[in-house]
Amino acid sequence: MTAMFDQELREQLAQAREELAAARAEGDADGVQAYEGRIASLIRLAAQHGIALPHDAQEEERPLP
């Protein structure tokens, strides 16, 4: 199950990054804020479970939604 959880987190992170890029392209400030929070939450969740997801420091600096 750990491998499935790891894969699911990676897929959700990729999806959230795609949605963030789309929100930025559309000038959707609320969407940008929401997806930045989602990305940070996924990174924190992964870390709590010992899963290292590739990310930059800015992605984990977002406050909890």
N, C-alpha and C positions, 0 to 999 in steps of 0.2 A: 504494500500500500504506500510506502514511503516514496517509491519511484513514481507512482501515479500522482501523488500529492505534489512532488517536485515538478513533474511535467505540467500539471494543471496550473501551478503558480507561474511557470515560465510562459505558458500560453496566455494566461490572463495579463501578465506584464506586457507581453508583445502587443496584445489587443489594446490595452490602455495606452501604450505609447503611440499606436496608430491613431487612436481616437484623439489623443492630445495633439498630434500633428495636424489632424483635420480641424480641430477646434481653433488652433492657432492660425491656420490658413484662412479660416472663415471669419476671424476676428471675434470669436465667441469667448469673451472674457470669463463668463460663468463656466463654460465648458472647460476652458483651460484650467481654472481653479479646481474644478471637480476631478479632472483626470490627473492633475498633479498630486492631489490628495490620494487618489486611488493608487497611483504608482508608489507613493511613499508608504501607504498602508501595506501593499503587497510585499515590499522590501522588508518592512518591519516584521510581518508575519513569517516570511521565509527565515529571517534571522532568528526568530524565536524558536524555530524548529530545526535550526542548524543547517539550513539550506542557503548556500551562497549564490545569490543572483548577480550577474554582472550589472553594474550601475555606476553612475557618477555621484559624487558627494551631494550635488545639488538636488538629486532626486530624493534623497532621504531626509532633506531638511524641511519638507513641507509639514505643516501642522496637521494634527488629526482633524478629520472633518467633523 
